[in-house]
Amino acid sequence: MGKQHTAKQWFQLLIPSTFGVAIFFVPVSIGDKNTILLDHFVIWAEKILGDYAGWYALFLIIGGCVHSIKNKFWQKGIGSIIFALFKFAGIIMAAMVMTKSGPVVLYEPFMLEFLWKALVIPVAILVPIGALFMPLLVNYGLVELAGGLSQPFMRRLFHIPGRSAIDAVASFVTSFAVGLLITNKAYLNGEYSAKEAAIIATGFSTVSVAFMVIVARTLDLMDIWSVFFIATLITTIIVTAISARLPPISRMSETAINSETIAKKGERLKTAINEAIRVANQPKRPRELIKETLQDGLVMTMTILPTILSIGTLSLLIEKYTPVFDWVGYAFYPITLIFGIDNGLELSAAVSTSYSEMFLPALIMAESDIVSRLVSGIVAISSILFVAASIPCIMATQIPLSFYALTLIWFIRTALSMLVSIPLAMLISHFLI
């Protein structure tokens, strides 16, 4: 524990990690735009692509459908078949928007074309670019350092092993897909009980930092990006700590095969540093890392773009022409009344759309007041579970969570997220805006 590290070993940890933090979290003013470097890169890429950005997005959507066929979606159950159909519907909608054809109803304000420009194209550009720089956050010891230092809080706050801190941090900053792969593997290896795996899968596997940037951009919150990110992190931590103590999660099995080795109190910092430096100084081929993460980013983008477009458009149609989301929103309306939100019913209905696709609240509340924009963005991320992607991904693992249980957890997390985020948003608007 007391071994000395060389300056070279420290630099191998600190320099890439510092660049990673700077790219993803530190706002920089370039021209008349103050935002994080990742967002600047996306803006430049959008300018370079110009009118070709739409064709690029269409190409990725087609690739997502080809990927489903290559993986023989018809052999993986009814859920896989349904989502494959939504992907094929995404191709049709993408072709319509690119050729300006199709039913007039799809071209009304805040409908298909709006979703295409505000979400599909930015996601198509941002996720692969974010993937290029993600190794700086996750492959040079920063996750191990953050995870090791947060270990003392994990068991106390979330009823999960201290070793899961690394899993939780990786899940929060990379993507729910990466997080779920880590969690499922640990569960199958007997390192987590069913309850612990469920807490991590439903409590930390949010969309990636890059996706959070999309939400912030849509809501015009990039000027306060760091504040928005911290508020989202605080909300997620509080909501996860509470939901871990409520049914259905609290009733799940707590038996894990492999017990945990816990570092002594005085050795936690040294252990975290040693592990971080060990990972940072493992032999790496930067070109291979970039190739691997770019490939993962492109596959993820191809997988989610078609369903974002199809399920998103369907949900917007339901939201505009039916009272379904209004009915669901009534369940959250009392929370907005407690805090005196003027457009409480509109906000409650918008938040309820996060069940189908997590971006929809941001799209619906994009032109609202600052408090409503903050709340809709924070809740969409903190509620975590949505039908377009994360719920089927969890159900594809061996973690014993049913569709009904995930729906109930979504409802609990959404209500708790509103209770936490509304006063936070009010404080932010009062002191910083």
TIVEXDO-955726 format. One line per 10 residues: number of its first residue (from 1); for each residue x, y, z of N, C-alpha, C. Coordinates in steps of 0.05 Angstrom, whole numbers. Layout:
N
NUM) X Y Z X Y Z X Y Z | ... $
// end
This chain:
433
1) 16 -24 0 0 0 0 17 25 0 | 41 23 10 57 47 13 77 50 -10 | 74 35 -31 94 36 -53 93 63 -67 | 117 71 -76 120 97 -89 116 94 -119 | 104 115 -130 99 115 -159 117 136 -172 | 126 130 -196 144 149 -210 128 171 -222 | 142 193 -229 129 215 -242 116 207 -268 | 129 189 -283 117 179 -308 91 165 -304 | 90 149 -282 65 135 -276 42 154 -269 | 49 175 -254 29 195 -246 20 210 -271 $
11) 38 217 -289 31 231 -314 12 214 -331 | 17 188 -331 1 170 -347 -28 170 -337 | -32 175 -311 -58 177 -300 -70 205 -303 | -55 225 -297 -65 252 -295 -70 266 -321 | -51 263 -340 -53 278 -365 -77 269 -382 | -81 243 -388 -105 235 -404 -131 241 -389 | -131 236 -362 -155 241 -347 -163 270 -346 | -142 288 -344 -147 317 -344 -159 325 -371 | -148 315 -393 -159 321 -419 -188 311 -421 | -193 287 -411 -220 277 -412 -240 294 -397 $
21) -233 302 -373 -250 320 -357 -254 346 -371 | -233 357 -383 -235 383 -397 -253 381 -421 | -252 359 -436 -268 356 -460 -298 353 -453 | -304 338 -432 -331 331 -426 -345 349 -406 | -329 364 -390 -342 378 -367 -335 408 -365 | -314 418 -378 -305 445 -373 -315 463 -396 | -332 483 -391 -341 502 -412 -318 519 -421 | -317 524 -448 -297 540 -460 -310 559 -480 | -302 584 -480 -313 604 -499 -297 604 -524 | -311 598 -546 -299 599 -573 -318 615 -590 $
31) -308 637 -600 -326 655 -615 -347 667 -596 | -372 665 -603 -394 675 -586 -408 652 -571 | -395 628 -570 -407 605 -558 -391 596 -534 | -405 594 -511 -392 583 -487 -404 556 -480 | -389 535 -484 -399 508 -479 -375 490 -477 | -380 464 -470 -358 445 -467 -345 439 -494 | -321 430 -494 -306 425 -519 -320 404 -536 | -332 384 -524 -346 364 -539 -368 376 -556 | -383 395 -544 -404 408 -559 -393 426 -582 | -370 439 -577 -357 454 -599 -350 435 -622 $
41) -339 412 -616 -332 392 -637 -357 385 -653 | -380 381 -639 -404 374 -653 -414 397 -671 | -412 421 -661 -420 444 -677 -403 446 -702 | -377 442 -699 -359 443 -723 -366 421 -742 | -372 397 -732 -379 374 -749 -405 379 -764 | -424 391 -751 -450 398 -764 -445 418 -787 | -427 437 -782 -422 457 -803 -407 444 -827 | -389 426 -821 -374 412 -842 -392 395 -859 | -410 380 -845 -429 362 -860 -450 377 -875 | -459 399 -864 -479 416 -877 -504 399 -885 $
51) -512 401 -910 -536 387 -919 -532 357 -920 | -507 348 -919 -502 319 -919 -507 305 -892 | -512 321 -871 -516 310 -844 -541 292 -844 | -562 299 -859 -586 283 -860 -581 256 -873 | -565 257 -895 -559 231 -909 -541 214 -892 | -524 226 -877 -507 211 -858 -524 197 -837 | -544 212 -826 -562 200 -806 -578 177 -818 | -588 181 -843 -603 160 -857 -586 135 -861 | -561 139 -868 -543 117 -872 -540 101 -846 | -537 115 -823 -535 101 -797 -560 86 -790 $
61) -583 98 -796 -609 85 -791 -612 59 -807 | -604 60 -832 -604 36 -849 -585 15 -837 | -562 25 -828 -542 7 -816 -553 -7 -791 | -570 8 -775 -582 -4 -752 -600 -27 -759 | -615 -24 -780 -634 -45 -789 -618 -69 -800 | -597 -63 -815 -580 -85 -825 -567 -100 -802 | -559 -86 -781 -547 -98 -757 -567 -117 -744 | -592 -109 -742 -613 -126 -730 -617 -152 -746 | -617 -149 -773 -620 -172 -790 -596 -191 -787 | -572 -179 -786 -547 -195 -783 -548 -210 -757 $
71) -560 -199 -736 -561 -212 -710 -585 -230 -707 | -600 -234 -730 -623 -252 -730 -643 -246 -708 | -654 -221 -710 -673 -212 -689 -697 -230 -685 | -705 -244 -706 -729 -261 -705 -725 -286 -687 | -700 -291 -679 -694 -314 -662 -693 -307 -633 | -697 -281 -626 -693 -272 -599 -718 -264 -584 | -741 -274 -594 -766 -269 -579 -782 -247 -590 | -807 -244 -579 -826 -225 -589 -817 -196 -585 | -803 -191 -562 -794 -164 -557 -774 -154 -578 | -755 -172 -586 -736 -165 -606 -749 -160 -633 $
81) -770 -176 -639 -784 -172 -665 -799 -146 -665 | -812 -138 -643 -826 -113 -642 -807 -89 -646 | -784 -90 -632 -765 -68 -635 -752 -67 -663 | -749 -90 -675 -739 -91 -703 -759 -78 -721 | -785 -82 -717 -806 -69 -733 -805 -39 -730 | -800 -30 -705 -797 -1 -701 -773 10 -715 | -752 -6 -717 -728 3 -732 -734 5 -761 | -748 -14 -773 -756 -12 -801 -774 12 -806 | -791 17 -787 -808 41 -789 -791 66 -788 | -769 65 -773 -751 88 -772 -738 94 -799 $
91) -732 73 -815 -722 77 -842 -742 92 -859 | -767 83 -858 -789 95 -874 -792 124 -867 | -792 130 -840 -795 158 -832 -771 175 -840 | -747 164 -838 -723 178 -846 -724 184 -876 | -732 165 -892 -735 169 -921 -755 191 -927 | -777 191 -912 -798 211 -916 -788 239 -910 | -774 242 -887 -765 269 -880 -743 279 -899 | -727 260 -910 -706 268 -928 -718 276 -956 | -740 264 -963 -753 270 -989 -777 288 -986 | -782 298 -962 -805 316 -956 -831 304 -966 $
101) -835 278 -961 -859 264 -969 -873 252 -945 | -897 242 -949 -912 229 -927 -935 246 -918 | -950 235 -898 -974 249 -888 -968 277 -877 | -986 296 -883 -983 324 -874 -980 326 -844 | -994 308 -830 -994 310 -801 -966 307 -789 | -949 293 -803 -922 289 -793 -904 314 -796 | -914 333 -811 -898 357 -816 -909 382 -802 | -927 377 -783 -937 398 -766 -914 406 -747 | -916 430 -734 -894 439 -716 -889 419 -694 | -864 416 -687 -856 398 -665 -864 369 -670 $
111) -860 360 -695 -867 333 -702 -843 320 -716 | -846 305 -737 -825 289 -749 -800 306 -756 | -804 327 -771 -781 343 -780 -767 356 -757 | -782 365 -737 -769 376 -713 -753 356 -698 | -764 331 -695 -749 310 -682 -724 303 -697 | -726 303 -724 -703 297 -741 -680 317 -737 | -687 342 -738 -666 363 -736 -656 367 -707 | -674 366 -688 -667 372 -660 -654 349 -646 | -659 324 -655 -650 301 -640 -634 281 -656 | -646 272 -678 -634 250 -693 -606 258 -704 $
121) -605 280 -718 -579 289 -730 -559 295 -708 | -566 311 -687 -546 315 -666 -536 290 -653 | -554 270 -648 -545 245 -636 -527 230 -655 | -534 230 -681 -517 216 -700 -489 227 -701 | -486 252 -696 -459 265 -697 -445 263 -670 | -460 268 -648 -448 271 -622 -438 245 -610 | -454 223 -612 -446 198 -599 -420 187 -610 | -416 185 -636 -390 176 -646 -367 194 -638 | -371 220 -639 -350 239 -630 -344 235 -600 | -365 232 -584 -361 227 -556 -346 201 -551 $
131) -352 181 -567 -339 155 -565 -309 157 -570 | -301 175 -588 -273 179 -594 -257 187 -569 | -269 204 -553 -255 215 -529 -262 200 -504 | -281 182 -504 -288 167 -480 -265 152 -467 | -246 141 -482 -223 127 -469 -208 144 -449 | -208 171 -454 -195 188 -435 -208 187 -407 | -234 182 -406 -248 180 -381 -246 153 -369 | -247 132 -385 -252 105 -374 -228 86 -377 | -207 93 -391 -185 74 -396 -158 83 -383 | -158 105 -369 -133 115 -358 -135 120 -327 $
141) -152 104 -314 -152 104 -285 -171 122 -271 | -184 140 -286 -202 160 -273 -226 146 -260 | -238 127 -275 -261 112 -264 -253 97 -239 | -230 83 -239 -221 68 -216 -216 87 -192 | -204 110 -198 -199 129 -176 -226 139 -164 | -244 148 -181 -270 157 -171 -285 135 -157 | -285 111 -169 -299 89 -157 -287 81 -130 | -261 80 -129 -248 73 -103 -254 93 -81 | -253 118 -88 -258 139 -67 -287 139 -58 | -306 130 -76 -334 131 -68 -343 105 -55 $
151) -325 85 -52 -333 60 -41 -346 62 -13 | -336 79 5 -348 80 32 -378 87 32 | -387 101 11 -415 110 10 -433 89 -2 | -423 71 -18 -440 53 -34 -458 36 -17 | -446 22 3 -462 4 20 -481 20 37 | -472 43 48 -489 58 66 -512 71 51 | -507 83 28 -528 97 14 -546 79 -3 | -533 60 -17 -548 45 -37 -552 15 -32 | -540 5 -9 -542 -23 -3 -530 -41 -24 | -508 -32 -36 -493 -47 -55 -464 -49 -48 $
161) -449 -69 -57 -421 -72 -49 -404 -48 -56 | -382 -44 -41 -364 -22 -47 -351 -24 -74 | -346 -50 -82 -333 -54 -108 -350 -45 -132 | -377 -42 -126 -395 -34 -148 -392 -4 -154 | -376 11 -139 -371 39 -144 -360 43 -172 | -341 26 -180 -329 29 -206 -351 24 -228 | -366 3 -223 -388 -4 -242 -408 20 -244 | -415 32 -221 -434 54 -221 -423 78 -236 | -398 85 -231 -386 108 -244 -385 103 -274 | -376 79 -282 -374 73 -311 -402 74 -324 $
171) -422 64 -309 -449 64 -320 -459 93 -324 | -452 111 -305 -463 138 -306 -449 154 -328 | -423 151 -332 -409 169 -350 -407 158 -379 | -410 131 -382 -407 121 -409 -435 117 -422 | -449 95 -416 -476 92 -427 -489 69 -412 | -516 68 -415 -530 46 -401 -522 19 -413 | -516 18 -438 -508 -7 -451 -482 -18 -439 | -462 0 -436 -437 -8 -424 -441 -16 -395 | -456 0 -381 -461 -6 -352 -475 -32 -349 | -494 -38 -365 -509 -63 -363 -492 -87 -369 $
181) -474 -85 -388 -456 -107 -394 -438 -113 -369 | -428 -92 -356 -411 -96 -333 -428 -108 -310 | -452 -98 -306 -469 -107 -284 -477 -136 -288 | -486 -142 -312 -495 -169 -318 -472 -190 -314 | -448 -182 -323 -425 -200 -320 -419 -205 -291 | -420 -184 -274 -414 -186 -246 -436 -203 -232 | -461 -200 -241 -483 -216 -229 -479 -245 -236 | -473 -251 -261 -469 -279 -269 -445 -292 -255 | -425 -275 -248 -401 -285 -234 -405 -288 -204 | -430 -282 -195 -436 -284 -166 -426 -262 -149 $
191) -417 -239 -162 -406 -217 -146 -429 -199 -136 | -452 -199 -149 -475 -184 -140 -498 -203 -135 | -515 -196 -115 -540 -210 -112 -560 -199 -133 | -583 -211 -135 -603 -201 -154 -611 -173 -147 | -614 -168 -121 -622 -141 -111 -600 -120 -118 | -575 -127 -113 -553 -108 -119 -551 -103 -149 | -554 -123 -165 -553 -119 -194 -576 -102 -204 | -600 -106 -192 -623 -90 -200 -619 -60 -192 | -608 -55 -169 -603 -28 -160 -584 -13 -179 | -562 -27 -187 -543 -15 -205 -555 -11 -233 $
201) -569 -31 -243 -580 -30 -270 -601 -8 -272 | -618 -4 -251 -640 15 -253 -633 42 -240 | -609 43 -226 -602 67 -212 -579 83 -223 | -562 70 -238 -538 84 -248 -535 83 -279 | -548 64 -292 -544 60 -320 -560 81 -337 | -552 106 -333 -565 128 -348 -554 129 -376 | -565 148 -391 -553 154 -417 -525 166 -412 | -508 166 -431 -480 175 -427 -479 205 -424 | -455 214 -417 -450 243 -415 -456 256 -442 | -449 243 -463 -454 254 -490 -484 258 -495 $
211) -500 239 -486 -529 242 -489 -540 264 -471 | -528 267 -447 -536 289 -430 -532 316 -443 | -510 317 -459 -505 342 -474 -527 348 -494 | -537 327 -507 -559 330 -526 -584 341 -512 | -590 331 -488 -612 341 -472 -608 370 -465 | -584 376 -456 -578 404 -448 -579 423 -473 | -570 414 -496 -571 430 -520 -600 435 -528 | -616 414 -527 -644 417 -535 -659 437 -517 | -652 437 -491 -665 454 -472 -651 481 -469 | -631 486 -485 -616 511 -485 -604 516 -457 $
221) -591 495 -446 -579 496 -419 -548 494 -420 | -536 495 -443 -507 492 -445 -492 514 -431 | -504 537 -428 -491 559 -413 -487 552 -384 | -503 534 -373 -501 525 -346 -497 495 -345 | -482 484 -364 -479 455 -367 -469 442 -341 | -448 453 -329 -437 441 -305 -457 440 -282 | -473 461 -279 -494 462 -259 -515 441 -265 | -523 439 -290 -543 420 -298 -533 391 -293 | -508 386 -300 -497 359 -295 -496 352 -266 | -487 371 -249 -486 366 -220 -513 362 -209 $
231) -533 378 -218 -560 375 -208 -572 347 -216 | -565 338 -240 -574 312 -249 -561 290 -232 | -535 293 -226 -521 273 -210 -532 272 -182 | -537 295 -170 -548 296 -143 -576 283 -142 | -592 289 -162 -619 278 -163 -618 247 -166 | -601 238 -184 -598 209 -189 -589 195 -163 | -570 206 -149 -560 194 -124 -582 191 -104 | -597 213 -99 -618 213 -79 -640 194 -87 | -649 195 -112 -671 178 -121 -663 148 -119 | -638 142 -127 -629 114 -125 -627 104 -96 $
241) -618 121 -78 -616 114 -50 -644 108 -39 | -664 123 -47 -691 118 -37 -704 94 -50 | -702 92 -77 -716 71 -91 -704 43 -84 | -678 42 -76 -666 17 -68 -680 6 -43 | -693 23 -28 -706 15 -3 -736 10 -6 | -746 12 -31 -774 9 -36 -779 -16 -54 | -804 -28 -52 -811 -49 -71 -813 -37 -99 | -807 -53 -120 -801 -82 -119 -772 -89 -113 | -754 -70 -113 -726 -76 -110 -720 -87 -82 | -732 -75 -62 -726 -83 -34 -733 -112 -28 $
251) -751 -123 -45 -760 -151 -40 -744 -172 -55 | -724 -163 -70 -708 -182 -86 -687 -196 -69 | -677 -218 -80 -657 -235 -66 -632 -219 -60 | -621 -223 -36 -597 -209 -27 -573 -228 -26 | -576 -252 -37 -555 -272 -35 -535 -269 -58 | -510 -265 -52 -489 -264 -72 -469 -286 -66 | -459 -299 -86 -441 -323 -83 -414 -314 -72 | -402 -293 -83 -375 -285 -76 -377 -261 -57 | -364 -264 -34 -364 -242 -14 -344 -221 -23 | -347 -197 -11 -331 -174 -19 -308 -170 1 $
261) -285 -164 -10 -262 -156 6 -262 -126 8 | -264 -116 33 -266 -87 37 -240 -76 46 | -231 -54 34 -206 -41 42 -209 -29 69 | -188 -30 86 -189 -17 112 -192 13 109 | -204 26 129 -211 54 128 -187 71 120 | -163 66 132 -140 83 127 -127 77 100 | -135 56 86 -122 48 62 -138 54 37 | -162 66 40 -179 69 16 -167 88 -4 | -156 110 4 -144 129 -15 -120 116 -29 | -103 103 -13 -79 90 -26 -88 68 -45 $
271) -108 53 -37 -118 31 -54 -129 43 -80 | -145 64 -78 -157 77 -102 -135 87 -120 | -114 101 -109 -93 112 -125 -77 90 -139 | -70 69 -123 -55 47 -134 -69 33 -157 | -96 29 -154 -112 16 -175 -113 34 -199 | -117 60 -195 -119 79 -217 -93 80 -233 | -70 81 -219 -44 82 -232 -38 56 -246 | -47 33 -234 -43 7 -247 -57 6 -273 | -83 15 -274 -98 15 -299 -87 34 -319 | -79 58 -309 -69 79 -327 -43 70 -341 $
281) -27 53 -327 -1 46 -338 -1 18 -351 | -25 6 -354 -26 -19 -369 -19 -13 -398 | -6 -32 -412 1 -28 -440 -24 -22 -457 | -23 -1 -472 -46 7 -489 -37 15 -517 | -54 10 -535 -50 20 -562 -72 40 -568 | -66 66 -566 -86 87 -570 -103 83 -595 | -89 75 -617 -104 71 -642 -125 49 -639 | -118 28 -624 -137 6 -620 -160 15 -602 | -153 30 -581 -174 41 -563 -194 58 -578 | -183 76 -595 -201 94 -610 -218 77 -630 $
291) -205 58 -643 -220 42 -662 -243 26 -648 | -237 15 -624 -257 0 -610 -280 17 -600 | -273 40 -588 -294 57 -578 -310 70 -600 | -297 77 -622 -312 88 -645 -331 68 -656 | -322 43 -658 -339 21 -668 -363 18 -649 | -358 17 -623 -380 15 -604 -399 38 -606 | -388 62 -609 -405 86 -611 -422 85 -636 | -411 77 -658 -426 75 -683 -448 54 -681 | -441 30 -669 -461 9 -666 -484 19 -648 | -477 32 -626 -498 43 -608 -515 63 -622 $
301) -502 81 -638 -517 101 -653 -536 88 -673 | -526 69 -688 -543 55 -707 -566 40 -694 | -561 30 -669 -582 15 -655 -604 33 -645 | -597 57 -636 -618 74 -623 -631 94 -642 | -617 102 -663 -629 123 -681 -656 115 -693 | -659 90 -704 -684 84 -716 -707 84 -696 | -703 74 -672 -725 74 -652 -729 102 -640 | -708 118 -638 -713 146 -630 -732 159 -649 | -728 155 -675 -745 168 -695 -773 157 -696 | -776 130 -696 -802 118 -698 -818 120 -673 $
311) -807 111 -650 -821 112 -625 -825 141 -616 | -804 158 -621 -807 186 -615 -830 199 -630 | -831 195 -656 -853 206 -672 -880 196 -663 | -882 170 -659 -907 158 -649 -916 170 -623 | -896 174 -605 -903 185 -578 -911 214 -581 | -899 229 -599 -907 257 -603 -935 259 -615 | -942 240 -632 -969 239 -643 -989 232 -621 | -982 213 -604 -999 206 -581 -1002 230 -562 | -980 243 -557 -980 266 -539 -998 289 -550 | -998 293 -576 -1012 315 -588 -1042 309 -592 $
321) -1048 285 -600 -1075 279 -609 -1091 260 -591 | -1079 252 -569 -1093 235 -550 -1088 245 -522 | -1105 238 -502 -1100 247 -475 -1084 227 -458 | -1071 207 -471 -1057 186 -457 -1037 196 -437 | -1018 213 -447 -997 223 -430 -1008 243 -409 | -1030 257 -416 -1043 274 -396 -1054 257 -373 | -1065 234 -380 -1076 216 -359 -1053 207 -341 | -1031 199 -353 -1008 190 -337 -997 213 -321 | -997 237 -334 -986 261 -321 -1001 269 -296 | -1027 263 -295 -1043 270 -271 -1031 257 -246 $
331) -1018 234 -249 -1006 221 -226 -983 238 -214 | -970 253 -231 -947 270 -222 -956 299 -217 | -980 306 -225 -990 334 -223 -990 344 -194 | -998 328 -174 -997 337 -146 -970 347 -137 | -949 335 -148 -922 343 -140 -916 372 -150 | -925 378 -174 -921 405 -184 -939 425 -169 | -962 416 -160 -979 434 -144 -966 441 -117 | -952 422 -105 -939 426 -79 -919 450 -82 | -905 451 -104 -885 471 -108 -895 496 -123 | -920 496 -130 -932 519 -143 -922 524 -172 $
341) -917 503 -187 -908 506 -214 -932 516 -231 | -928 538 -246 -950 550 -261 -961 531 -283 | -943 519 -298 -951 501 -320 -948 472 -311 | -957 466 -287 -952 440 -275 -964 417 -290 | -988 420 -302 -1000 398 -316 -985 393 -342 | -976 414 -356 -960 410 -380 -934 396 -374 | -921 405 -352 -895 392 -344 -899 363 -336 | -921 357 -322 -926 330 -313 -931 312 -337 | -947 321 -357 -952 306 -381 -926 302 -397 | -910 322 -399 -884 320 -414 -866 299 -400 $
351) -864 301 -374 -847 282 -359 -856 253 -363 | -882 249 -365 -893 222 -368 -885 210 -395 | -878 226 -415 -870 216 -441 -842 203 -440 | -827 208 -418 -800 196 -416 -802 166 -415 | -825 155 -408 -828 126 -407 -824 114 -435 | -834 127 -455 -831 117 -482 -804 123 -494 | -795 148 -491 -769 156 -502 -759 179 -484 | -734 176 -473 -725 195 -452 -721 223 -462 | -718 227 -488 -713 254 -499 -738 271 -501 | -761 258 -502 -786 272 -508 -792 295 -489 $
361) -788 292 -462 -793 315 -445 -778 340 -453 | -752 336 -461 -736 359 -470 -747 371 -495 | -756 355 -514 -768 366 -538 -793 381 -533 | -810 370 -515 -836 383 -510 -833 409 -494 | -814 409 -475 -810 433 -458 -788 451 -467 | -779 448 -492 -755 463 -502 -759 494 -501 | -784 503 -503 -789 532 -504 -803 542 -478 | -801 526 -457 -815 534 -432 -796 551 -415 | -805 557 -390 -789 573 -372 -765 556 -362 | -746 569 -349 -721 556 -341 -726 534 -321 $
371) -744 538 -302 -749 517 -282 -760 492 -295 | -779 495 -313 -791 472 -327 -771 458 -345 | -754 474 -358 -733 461 -375 -713 445 -358 | -705 456 -335 -687 442 -318 -699 416 -307 | -724 418 -298 -737 395 -286 -741 373 -308 | -751 381 -331 -756 361 -352 -730 347 -360 | -708 361 -361 -682 349 -369 -671 331 -347 | -672 340 -322 -662 325 -300 -678 299 -296 | -705 302 -297 -722 278 -292 -719 258 -315 | -716 267 -340 -713 249 -362 -689 231 -359 $
381) -667 243 -348 -642 228 -344 -644 211 -318 | -654 223 -296 -654 209 -271 -674 186 -270 | -696 187 -285 -715 165 -285 -704 141 -299 | -685 144 -317 -668 124 -329 -682 104 -348 | -705 94 -340 -718 72 -355 -736 83 -376 | -734 72 -401 -752 80 -422 -754 58 -443 | -777 56 -455 -784 33 -472 -767 32 -497 | -759 55 -507 -744 55 -533 -717 42 -532 | -705 40 -508 -678 28 -507 -671 14 -481 | -671 28 -458 -659 17 -434 -675 -6 -423 $
391) -702 -5 -424 -718 -27 -413 -713 -53 -428 | -714 -54 -455 -708 -79 -469 -679 -88 -464 | -661 -69 -461 -633 -77 -455 -631 -91 -428 | -644 -81 -408 -644 -94 -382 -657 -122 -383 | -679 -123 -398 -693 -149 -401 -677 -169 -416 | -657 -160 -432 -640 -178 -447 -618 -190 -430 | -614 -179 -405 -594 -190 -387 -607 -212 -370 | -591 -224 -353 -601 -245 -335 -611 -234 -308 | -610 -208 -305 -620 -196 -280 -650 -200 -279 | -661 -211 -257 -689 -219 -256 -708 -195 -251 $
401) -712 -179 -272 -730 -156 -271 -750 -159 -294 | -776 -160 -287 -797 -163 -307 -804 -136 -319 | -819 -136 -341 -829 -111 -353 -846 -96 -334 | -863 -110 -319 -880 -97 -299 -864 -84 -277 | -843 -98 -267 -826 -87 -246 -811 -63 -256 | -801 -63 -280 -786 -40 -292 -805 -17 -295 | -830 -22 -303 -849 0 -306 -855 13 -279 | -858 -4 -259 -864 6 -232 -840 22 -221 | -815 12 -226 -791 27 -218 -790 54 -232 | -796 54 -259 -796 79 -273 -815 99 -260 $
411) -839 90 -253 -859 108 -241 -848 119 -214 | -837 102 -198 -826 110 -172 -803 130 -176 | -784 124 -194 -761 141 -199 -770 168 -210 | -790 168 -228 -799 193 -239 -812 211 -218 | -829 200 -201 -841 216 -180 -820 227 -161 | -801 210 -152 -780 219 -134 -762 240 -148 | -756 236 -174 -740 255 -188 -753 282 -189 | -779 283 -192 -793 309 -192 -792 322 -165 | -795 306 -144 -794 317 -117 -767 329 -110 | -746 317 -121 -719 327 -116 -711 350 -135 $
421) -718 347 -161 -708 365 -181 -722 392 -181 | -748 393 -173 -762 418 -174 -750 439 -155 | -746 432 -129 -733 452 -112 -705 459 -121 | -690 438 -132 -663 444 -142 -664 464 -165 | -683 460 -183 -686 478 -206 -694 506 -197 | -711 508 -177 -718 534 -166 -694 548 -154 | -677 534 -140 -653 546 -128 -634 555 -150 | -631 538 -171 -613 546 -193 -623 571 -207 | -649 572 -212 -660 595 -226 -658 620 -210 | -660 617 -183 -659 640 -165 -631 652 -163 $
431) -611 635 -161 -584 644 -155 -566 647 -179 | -572 632 -201 -553 633 -223 -564 644 -249 | -591 645 -252 -601 654 -277 -607 684 -276 $
// end
